[in-house]
Amino acid sequence: MPAPQRTRTLDLFAFVAVLATGVVLLLIGVPPNSLAIVVVAMGGLYGAWLGVGRGGREG
């Protein structure tokens, strides 16, 4: 299991990546409804990667 500091760094990186992706998509003219779908999908993929739904994180 990764150290808490490393996990927080990874979470921060994921947050910034999703935020930057959202800004770029808005700047190129993607409608906000479509953007919401993309952000939810990216969040779901990140959660699946961490294994949050299966008890991958404890505490």
Steps between C-alpha positions, in 0.01 A plus 500: 500500500645840406596752762235767578719782360549315172125435476425868558748600232337259257154634591620857443648405164175330396296804609721743308492275191119483502474875562742579215314262268172674584644843430649388168174338393306816587747714307460289185123531519373177654147551641479494884263195500755296309775629725310378807478151350874496429588616853275238663653231280854610588414502869353153472808369326725649767284348774512161330876526466532570873258219581285727719180303434659172610657610825834583343543786744456452868459767759 
